[in-house]
Amino acid sequence: MPHREATVTSPREPLRCDLLVIGSGAGGLSTAVTAALLGLKVLVVEKAPQFGGTTAWSGGWMWVPRNPLALAAGITEDIAKPLSYLRHELGAQFDEARALTFLENGPRMVEFFRSRTALQFIAGNAIPDFHGHTPNAAAGGRSVCAAPFDGRRLGARIDQLKPPLEETTLWGMGIASADLRHFLNATRSPASLWQVTKLVLRHWRDLLVHQRGMRLVNGNALVAALAASAIDAGVEIRVNSPVRRLLTSRGKVTGAVIGAHPDEGGANLEIHAARGVVLACGGFPHDAARMRALLPHAPTGHEHWSAAPPGNTGDGLRLGEGAGGVVASHMAHAAALAPVSLVPRGDGSTAHFPHLIERGKPGLIAVTGAGRRFTNEADSYHDFMSALLATTPAHGPASAPIHAWLVCDHAFIRRYGLGAAKPAPMPLAGLLRNGYLKRGATLDELAKLCGIDAPGLQATVQRYNQQAILGHDTDFAKGETPYNRMQGDTAAGLTNPCMAPLIQGPYYAVKVVPGSLGTFAGLQVNLHAQALDRDGQAIPGLYAAGNDMASIMGGHYPSGGITLGPAMTFGFIAAHHAAGVPLPQP
Ligand SMILES: Cc1cc2nc3c(=O)[nH]c(=O)nc-3n(C[C@H](O)[C@H](O)[C@H](O)COP(=O)(O)OP(=O)(O)OC[C@H]3O[C@@H](n4cnc5c(N)ncnc54)[C@H](O)[C@@H]3O)c2cc1C
């Protein structure tokens, strides 16, 4: 595909390194840190003015079965169990060799980072797999998250760390999973209020002193810890450095050309990499052409609103194809789907807010324009969106896209929030004024405001309320898996932690449209993460990591953390291969 070449005004001396990593998310930085610690001279180039990519906006959770933190907590399982879970979940897309490579090396990756770098982990031992009814699903012990990280450790480079997505924060402060319940309970529990007060006061102090929060959590902590480790290990990270094309010599990828930067004389810069190049540009969540080709619900490429950063425009896949690589095109889904709402911002831009948390809480339903429920709202974001796409296969134009409404009552929104609308005591007025949030004194009024069929909505709420009182969703089995129940509110004393009736107006609704957390369809690779050509042969000197690598899950979404876990693990594997160092044995 064509690319815009920057004007070359003066030649510049090429840079030289052993390994060139393109992109600074989890895939790129995992590779870079590992390779540097194995003795390679590594350069990371990042197109954006700040490093971190989607990873910096993420929850930072990594699916790594049999990880050292689970083992330390006494959770042991044979590798056959997660392997069997994947076999059942992935069906025809299951590739045993890739799955085993991941399952064997994931724990080694965690051990490597926690013993040799600034990246530390917290356990996700109570986090269940998404599909509790699938054989060998786990109720916990298969996830880790980046531990909170002190941003001061990055020194002046903190300015180059991409901050969390504003709408998912409180005044710019990321909220760790462990603290979320305190934020939700701050108006009802003195202990939670105290915890929240401490966090907020510390954040305000950081804002005064450093102009940003320094207690980094979730994906922001993951990137900061990886970047600090990279810098410690001698990796050079260059921002504002978009790769325009790869350099090849006799069939081998030998480097890349990065675009001109005005501060550096306006000339392109060649980088020569003796051991090869790693594509880690974060997939194609904002590449309209690729979306048109691979997302059936986006016939023009514009009916999809990814929550990933706009700079992820599919460069890595195009660069890889240009060098002979092949993008996997037959996945169950080409993207990690998620319902997204569009939040108008004061500056005229629109934030893409991914609905990851509130859907499973008791007292929310999702309906189509007909006012009918179409799925179990407490299922994963990917399953929720897959169900909506299956329910509304007719693809409308971008101006009238596939959509659904999340509907709740006043008690719910003040207790749990709704999308970008935060729980009490945060005000709703701004989001009502800009039209993001719809409010009606009655269900009829709300339906009219949203263009939902009013009798349909009335009937749905009536039926749902009866089911909620009995605690049994006879339509969609909401609350029947461990994952559902974790997403619900187990402290609310309900028969079903995901179900409560919608009782008292005013009622609220937010429109959700098809979106994603990133993409699955990436370059085909071998077990060392080397990109493959049409004949299945490794392209010398070319690796793919993160979402530039075809997901080992084949377009399925068996558990939270299935992008970052493999991104970190295959980055670790790619680095060993590039360095010519065997992977550690248990
Ligand atoms: C809100 C949210 C929460 C999420 N939570 C989780 C979670 O908890 N667990 C999980 O597994 N997944 C999660 N995800 C998904 C996950 O964040 C992504 O799949 C993952 O971060 C992708 O990592 P990556 O390294 O492939 O790409 P990225 O982190 O997106 O990094 C790619 C980088 O490459 C740069 N780049 C692009 N083109 C070029 C170029 N030409 N030259 C140089 N640089 C370039 C980009 O600017 C970007 O910085 C979440 C996503 C979102 C949006």
The ligand as an SDF file (V2000), in Angstrom:
LIG
                    3D

 53 58  0  0  0  0  0  0  0  0999 V2000
   -8.9210    0.5340   27.6670 C   0  0  0  0  0  0  0  0  0  0  0  0
   -8.1810   -0.7030   27.2680 C   0  0  0  0  0  0  0  0  0  0  0  0
   -7.9290   -1.6810   28.2290 C   0  0  0  0  0  0  0  0  0  0  0  0
   -7.2330   -2.8370   27.8670 C   0  0  0  0  0  0  0  0  0  0  0  0
   -6.9100   -3.7350   28.8420 N   0  0  0  0  0  0  0  0  0  0  0  0
   -6.2200   -4.8510   28.5180 C   0  0  0  0  0  0  0  0  0  0  0  0
   -5.7940   -5.7630   29.5300 C   0  0  0  0  0  0  0  0  0  0  0  0
   -5.9590   -5.5330   30.7390 O   0  0  0  0  0  0  0  0  0  0  0  0
   -5.1530   -6.8960   29.1190 N   0  0  0  0  0  0  0  0  0  0  0  0
   -4.8830   -7.1700   27.7920 C   0  0  0  0  0  0  0  0  0  0  0  0
   -4.3170   -8.2210   27.4790 O   0  0  0  0  0  0  0  0  0  0  0  0
   -5.2150   -6.2760   26.8280 N   0  0  0  0  0  0  0  0  0  0  0  0
   -5.8510   -5.1250   27.1620 C   0  0  0  0  0  0  0  0  0  0  0  0
   -6.1540   -4.2140   26.1930 N   0  0  0  0  0  0  0  0  0  0  0  0
   -5.6260   -4.4470   24.8270 C   0  0  0  0  0  0  0  0  0  0  0  0
   -4.1150   -4.1700   24.8230 C   0  0  0  0  0  0  0  0  0  0  0  0
   -3.8800   -2.9380   25.4650 O   0  0  0  0  0  0  0  0  0  0  0  0
   -3.5120   -4.1300   23.4300 C   0  0  0  0  0  0  0  0  0  0  0  0
   -3.8990   -5.2740   22.7280 O   0  0  0  0  0  0  0  0  0  0  0  0
   -1.9810   -4.0990   23.5410 C   0  0  0  0  0  0  0  0  0  0  0  0
   -1.5940   -3.0240   24.3690 O   0  0  0  0  0  0  0  0  0  0  0  0
   -1.2970   -3.9600   22.2080 C   0  0  0  0  0  0  0  0  0  0  0  0
    0.0880   -3.9030   22.4510 O   0  0  0  0  0  0  0  0  0  0  0  0
    1.0900   -3.6590   21.2590 P   0  0  0  0  0  0  0  0  0  0  0  0
    2.4630   -3.6480   21.8280 O   0  0  0  0  0  0  0  0  0  0  0  0
    0.7960   -4.5950   20.1600 O   0  0  0  0  0  0  0  0  0  0  0  0
    0.6900   -2.2120   20.6940 O   0  0  0  0  0  0  0  0  0  0  0  0
    0.6040   -0.7790   21.3590 P   0  0  0  0  0  0  0  0  0  0  0  0
    0.6800   -0.8470   22.8300 O   0  0  0  0  0  0  0  0  0  0  0  0
   -0.5680   -0.1070   20.7880 O   0  0  0  0  0  0  0  0  0  0  0  0
    1.9310   -0.0680   20.8580 O   0  0  0  0  0  0  0  0  0  0  0  0
    2.1550    0.1440   19.4740 C   0  0  0  0  0  0  0  0  0  0  0  0
    2.9840    1.3950   19.3010 C   0  0  0  0  0  0  0  0  0  0  0  0
    3.5080    1.4310   17.9660 O   0  0  0  0  0  0  0  0  0  0  0  0
    3.5420    2.7840   17.5470 C   0  0  0  0  0  0  0  0  0  0  0  0
    3.6440    2.8450   16.0850 N   0  0  0  0  0  0  0  0  0  0  0  0
    2.6380    2.6230   15.1770 C   0  0  0  0  0  0  0  0  0  0  0  0
    3.1320    2.7870   13.9220 N   0  0  0  0  0  0  0  0  0  0  0  0
    4.4440    3.1110   14.0370 C   0  0  0  0  0  0  0  0  0  0  0  0
    5.4730    3.4170   13.1070 C   0  0  0  0  0  0  0  0  0  0  0  0
    5.2650    3.4300   11.7770 N   0  0  0  0  0  0  0  0  0  0  0  0
    6.7030    3.7260   13.5710 N   0  0  0  0  0  0  0  0  0  0  0  0
    6.9560    3.7370   14.9090 C   0  0  0  0  0  0  0  0  0  0  0  0
    6.0080    3.4650   15.8380 N   0  0  0  0  0  0  0  0  0  0  0  0
    4.7650    3.1350   15.4120 C   0  0  0  0  0  0  0  0  0  0  0  0
    2.2450    3.3440   18.0830 C   0  0  0  0  0  0  0  0  0  0  0  0
    2.2770    4.7530   18.1160 O   0  0  0  0  0  0  0  0  0  0  0  0
    2.1720    2.6890   19.4620 C   0  0  0  0  0  0  0  0  0  0  0  0
    2.7730    3.5120   20.4500 O   0  0  0  0  0  0  0  0  0  0  0  0
   -6.8170   -3.0400   26.5250 C   0  0  0  0  0  0  0  0  0  0  0  0
   -7.0580   -2.0490   25.5660 C   0  0  0  0  0  0  0  0  0  0  0  0
   -7.7270   -0.8900   25.9310 C   0  0  0  0  0  0  0  0  0  0  0  0
   -7.9580    0.1640   24.8920 C   0  0  0  0  0  0  0  0  0  0  0  0
  1  2  1  0
  2  3  1  0
  2 52  2  0
  3  4  2  0
  4  5  1  0
  4 50  1  0
  5  6  2  0
  6  7  1  0
  6 13  1  0
  7  8  2  0
  7  9  1  0
  9 10  1  0
 10 11  2  0
 10 12  1  0
 12 13  2  0
 13 14  1  0
 14 15  1  0
 14 50  1  0
 15 16  1  0
 16 17  1  0
 16 18  1  0
 18 19  1  0
 18 20  1  0
 20 21  1  0
 20 22  1  0
 22 23  1  0
 23 24  1  0
 24 25  2  0
 24 26  1  0
 24 27  1  0
 27 28  1  0
 28 29  2  0
 28 30  1  0
 28 31  1  0
 31 32  1  0
 32 33  1  0
 33 34  1  0
 33 48  1  0
 34 35  1  0
 35 36  1  0
 35 46  1  0
 36 37  1  0
 36 45  1  0
 37 38  2  0
 38 39  1  0
 39 40  1  0
 39 45  2  0
 40 41  1  0
 40 42  2  0
 42 43  1  0
 43 44  2  0
 44 45  1  0
 46 47  1  0
 46 48  1  0
 48 49  1  0
 50 51  2  0
 51 52  1  0
 52 53  1  0
M  END
$$$$
